[in-house]
């Protein structure tokens, strides 16, 4: 599932390509993914794109906003005259021409720049979703934080989660440390990929009870979480199932996986075999020798 680096990569792309444009039309092809009245946003101008954990909020100039959660396989892809040279969406599974059968919502955007207009047929933001777990909600800006997903979000690395807060959260939980750091209500942004890699980086066994993590280990883990998230962000996210950036291009973090997805391969630190187990229902990868 896309995590902080992937969703932030999308946010940066939206910031670049859709801010400043107005919404000319909205086409909802799969009503179950869409809540709210499209008429509330038609004609409104996009003024900002914010991210809260793995959630995105497109802010409009008429007191409305578009809240989006891409869940497991959502994609937000921009097509317009500025990016007319960009080729097809990279992933064969969902890619190809746009819109396609996995495109469930289309936003037609108005291009103000007359010079750009000449070359293209307009601009579109496509929402594709293979598994259809994602959602789009039209809500008043001041009501975003009342939506269940946003209301329940825990503090986030690089924002309001500092080490002291992190240490306190860890010291109070009986959960396995990996399950805890992925719990979006306790702390937001870290999912399966970066939880696995951060625990490897910090040399901590993912199955250990959070309560038994020492302050020194907690510090190592906190720093490791920041390190792997930063690496993910610098790589433009990890493209595993269907993540692509707003131009439809793959990220690169999958080339840097430390343990995630590396079952049976050699540990990059001690050459032992990477094991895979299930923990909290999720595939968990670790080195039994150097993660203790
Ligand atoms: Zn090892």
Boltz pocket constraint, residues with backbone or C-beta under 6 A from the ligand:
constraints:
  - pocket:
      binder: B
      contacts: [[A, 267], [A, 268], [A, 269], [A, 270], [A, 271], [A, 272], [A, 287], [A, 288], [A, 289], [A, 290], [A, 291]]
      max_distance: 6.0
